[in-house]
Amino acid sequence: MIKDWGNSSMLELSDWQWAIGAGIVVASLIIGGWLNRQQEAPEDSEPNDPPLSDQHNELDEPHQQLEARDIELRDIRKQLQARNNELNELKEVHQQLQARNNEPNELKEVRHQLQARDNELSELKEVRQQLQARDSELSELKDVRNQLQARDKELNKLKDVRQQLQARDKELNKLKDVRQQLQARDSELNELKEVRQQLQARDNELNELKEVRQQLQARDSELSELKDVRNQLQARDNELNKLKDVRQQLQARDVEFKEAQEEAELTLLQLHQVQEELEHYFLENRKLATSQHLAPKQLEQLQRIKQRLIQQLKASPSQDNPALKQIVRRQQNALRRFQRLHQAH
């Protein structure tokens, strides 16, 4: 029974030693790597300050690792205490076995077991020393944890500051939005100014066009006046042409009048001659009234003269002349008196 218990305890102790050794190696690697990072981190963080979130994450990782290591060390301590209790029991068994030197076979086995236990105890002492070293490292880690807690407080403060900064950032974003809106308003105002300038330019152009239109209207009125003048001039030209025609007609009439005047003068001469002859015949007729009648030849001669004069007067273009008409009437009256006088005798 003791032999079975010793073999089972040796197997349990060897598994336990392997677990402790593996845990110690893993813990030493993790803690050593973390310490190296902690030693290198200040040097790296001095030139370039990482963001607060990165620092907080880097500080949270070793803090979590320390908590995990504390739990593992507590479990290891509990296991060591249990093993120490077992060793104390084994020591008591060893003492009992030494008292039983009369049982050599069992004592040899127990001795071997005790030697194995002594070896295990020596290994456990080494493990305990390592654990003590780890305890010192843990104390250092506690200091580091305290520092980390202080850093956590600082981080909390920095978080508050970051929240304030985030609030400021939100306000800045709002202000940026407002500034963008103002810039958009400014651009709209600039566009409106340009539109207003364009409208002013258009107004100036319209004013110029109005002036040009007024000038054109004045020109149109002048043109209408000029057209009226031109029409008047054309009418004058037409009148002048008519007057030219009339003048030409008058010139032709003057030529005809001169010719008629010349014919009239000839006719007047002839009439004067006829009148003289008639007066001569009249005087002769008065002288011969009591003594004799006129000869038929004389009467025929007078009739021929009368007919010739009448034909000449009808054919003459100056028959409308009042003077000629008066002379003709006088001659006709003279001829009628002469005929009455001849008929009376």
Contacts in CASP RR format, 6 or more apart in sequence:
PFRMAT RR
TARGET T0000
AUTHOR 0000-0000-0000
METHOD contacts of the structure
MODEL  1
MIKDWGNSSMLELSDWQWAIGAGIVVASLIIGGWLNRQQEAPEDSEPNDP
PLSDQHNELDEPHQQLEARDIELRDIRKQLQARNNELNELKEVHQQLQAR
NNEPNELKEVRHQLQARDNELSELKEVRQQLQARDSELSELKDVRNQLQA
RDKELNKLKDVRQQLQARDKELNKLKDVRQQLQARDSELNELKEVRQQLQ
ARDNELNELKEVRQQLQARDSELSELKDVRNQLQARDNELNKLKDVRQQL
QARDVEFKEAQEEAELTLLQLHQVQEELEHYFLENRKLATSQHLAPKQLE
QLQRIKQRLIQQLKASPSQDNPALKQIVRRQQNALRRFQRLHQAH
2 93 0 8 1.000
2 106 0 8 1.000
2 109 0 8 1.000
2 110 0 8 1.000
3 106 0 8 1.000
3 109 0 8 1.000
3 113 0 8 1.000
6 113 0 8 1.000
9 86 0 8 1.000
9 117 0 8 1.000
10 113 0 8 1.000
10 116 0 8 1.000
10 120 0 8 1.000
13 83 0 8 1.000
13 117 0 8 1.000
13 120 0 8 1.000
16 79 0 8 1.000
16 83 0 8 1.000
17 120 0 8 1.000
17 123 0 8 1.000
17 124 0 8 1.000
17 127 0 8 1.000
20 76 0 8 1.000
20 79 0 8 1.000
20 127 0 8 1.000
21 127 0 8 1.000
23 72 0 8 1.000
24 127 0 8 1.000
24 130 0 8 1.000
24 134 0 8 1.000
27 69 0 8 1.000
27 72 0 8 1.000
27 134 0 8 1.000
28 134 0 8 1.000
30 65 0 8 1.000
30 69 0 8 1.000
31 65 0 8 1.000
31 69 0 8 1.000
31 137 0 8 1.000
31 141 0 8 1.000
34 62 0 8 1.000
34 65 0 8 1.000
37 58 0 8 1.000
37 62 0 8 1.000
38 62 0 8 1.000
38 144 0 8 1.000
41 58 0 8 1.000
45 55 0 8 1.000
50 58 0 8 1.000
52 155 0 8 1.000
52 158 0 8 1.000
52 159 0 8 1.000
52 162 0 8 1.000
55 151 0 8 1.000
55 155 0 8 1.000
56 155 0 8 1.000
56 159 0 8 1.000
59 148 0 8 1.000
59 151 0 8 1.000
59 152 0 8 1.000
59 155 0 8 1.000
62 144 0 8 1.000
62 148 0 8 1.000
63 145 0 8 1.000
63 148 0 8 1.000
63 152 0 8 1.000
66 141 0 8 1.000
66 144 0 8 1.000
66 145 0 8 1.000
69 138 0 8 1.000
69 141 0 8 1.000
70 138 0 8 1.000
73 131 0 8 1.000
73 134 0 8 1.000
73 135 0 8 1.000
73 138 0 8 1.000
76 131 0 8 1.000
77 131 0 8 1.000
80 124 0 8 1.000
80 127 0 8 1.000
80 128 0 8 1.000
80 131 0 8 1.000
83 124 0 8 1.000
87 117 0 8 1.000
87 121 0 8 1.000
87 124 0 8 1.000
90 114 0 8 1.000
90 117 0 8 1.000
93 110 0 8 1.000
94 110 0 8 1.000
94 114 0 8 1.000
97 106 0 8 1.000
97 107 0 8 1.000
97 110 0 8 1.000
97 111 0 8 1.000
97 114 0 8 1.000
98 107 0 8 1.000
100 106 0 8 1.000
100 107 0 8 1.000
101 107 0 8 1.000
256 317 0 8 1.000
257 318 0 8 1.000
259 317 0 8 1.000
260 316 0 8 1.000
260 317 0 8 1.000
260 318 0 8 1.000
261 318 0 8 1.000
263 316 0 8 1.000
263 317 0 8 1.000
263 318 0 8 1.000
264 316 0 8 1.000
264 318 0 8 1.000
264 321 0 8 1.000
264 324 0 8 1.000
267 309 0 8 1.000
267 312 0 8 1.000
267 313 0 8 1.000
267 316 0 8 1.000
267 318 0 8 1.000
267 324 0 8 1.000
268 324 0 8 1.000
268 327 0 8 1.000
270 309 0 8 1.000
270 312 0 8 1.000
271 309 0 8 1.000
271 327 0 8 1.000
271 328 0 8 1.000
271 331 0 8 1.000
274 305 0 8 1.000
274 309 0 8 1.000
274 331 0 8 1.000
275 330 0 8 1.000
275 331 0 8 1.000
275 334 0 8 1.000
277 305 0 8 1.000
278 302 0 8 1.000
278 331 0 8 1.000
278 334 0 8 1.000
278 335 0 8 1.000
278 338 0 8 1.000
279 334 0 8 1.000
281 294 0 8 1.000
281 298 0 8 1.000
281 302 0 8 1.000
281 338 0 8 1.000
282 334 0 8 1.000
282 337 0 8 1.000
282 338 0 8 1.000
282 341 0 8 1.000
285 294 0 8 1.000
285 338 0 8 1.000
285 341 0 8 1.000
285 342 0 8 1.000
288 294 0 8 1.000
289 341 0 8 1.000
289 345 0 8 1.000
293 342 0 8 1.000
293 345 0 8 1.000
294 342 0 8 1.000
299 342 0 8 1.000
302 335 0 8 1.000
302 338 0 8 1.000
306 335 0 8 1.000
309 328 0 8 1.000
309 331 0 8 1.000
313 319 0 8 1.000
313 324 0 8 1.000
313 328 0 8 1.000
316 324 0 8 1.000
318 324 0 8 1.000
319 325 0 8 1.000
END
